[in-house]
Amino acid sequence: MTPRRVTLLLVAGVLVIVLAVWMSSKPRVEQATEAGAPILSGLDNSSLNSITEVRLSKGDGTKTTLKKGSADWTVAERNDYPADSGKVRKLLLDLAALNVVEEKTRLPDNYPALGVEDTVSNKASGTRVDIVTPAKTYSLIVGKTSGAKSGYVRVVNAPQSFLAAPSVTVDADPRRWLDHTLIDIPQERVKEIAMKPAQGPAYTATREKKEQPDFTVPEVPKGRELSNPTAADPIAGSLGSVSLDDVQHVPTTPPAGVSHAIFTTFDGLKIDVAGRKDGSKTLVSFTPSSTAKETEAEAKTLQTRLNGWEFEIPSYKYDGMFRSLDDLLKKPPEAAGKGAKGEKGSKAGKKSTEPAPPGASPLSR
């Protein structure tokens, strides 16, 4: 090999090395993500059954942990009380179906406009979603919505944000994920209510037959009467379609000021509702039992679901369950003529200030 050929080969080798170094130092241009591509690659309908946990969190510290049990989902922040499984299922289906509509910003300074900034500050408006499976955890920040069918998202630790569909509804407040259904005993089943208020007289509202439309109250005081024949009927209907706002375990130390409304049905189901107020909260707990074979199974089902829990319910529902005897009665009439006598006496006590006619005797004034 001639010296000239050797020199040419050395020069060519140096040029190849320089070109390789230059290409490796050049920023890579990432390919655009096509519309319709999945946001969470690998998460699809076939993998939903492998999900064991879903975590929702915000920068202000609000969080919800949804845990999959042997039979259903629970809310960890509420002592593993049952979650609304239908709502959880919809969330997972929406996440699995989430696909790209179009690319949006890659610049962190622009993330807040879409609500997809990292949720490390209490000023962050988005919600972080972590979907846990045995093989992988998928993490996503769900930001602001864009109409009814799409919203902004960004995979955690990835620079690219997207407009994606469908619109995913996430809420990190644990109360929003609870199974809100409590109890539903229609009024036509109720035979008697025994009311034992924390203050004031106890009473019962009862009827002998289902066909009897209105409830009677035997303890009406002498000289008083119900405000109308249907006064006690709404109490019997207060166990219909009861839903919760929040839930906690029954306090270990029995609280003071607890009222009881004991509902008995014609078929032997008995529900002892204990109620109390804690500030603005109206709280109830349920103790179901049965006095007849036909309702034994129903009572056991209710016991399994309700025993040991105290529920916050809407105040209007609470007020409908716990009505005092005086609330059912006509107001007592005021003392007859009291106002007239007072007016008459007032007039009699006034002195006339009108001047006497000329020549009149002072005694005629």
Secondary structure, DSSP 8 states (H G I E B T S, - for coil): --HHHHHHHHHHHHHHHHHHHHHHHS--------TT-BSSTT--GGGGGG--EEEEE-TTS-EEEEEE-SSSEEEGGGTTEEB-HHHHHHHHHHHHH-EEEEE----GGGHHHHT-S-TTSTT--SEEEEEE-SS-EEEEEEEEE-SSS-EEEEETT-S-EEEEES-------GGGGB--EEE---GGGEEEEEEE-SSS--EEEE-SSTT--S-B-TT--TT--BSSTTTTHHHHTTTTTEE-SEEEE--SS--SS-EEEEEEETTSEEEEEEEEEETTEEEEEEEEEESSGGGHHHHHHHHHHHTTEEEE--HHHHHHH---HHHHB------TTHHHHHHHHHHHT----S---TT--GGG-
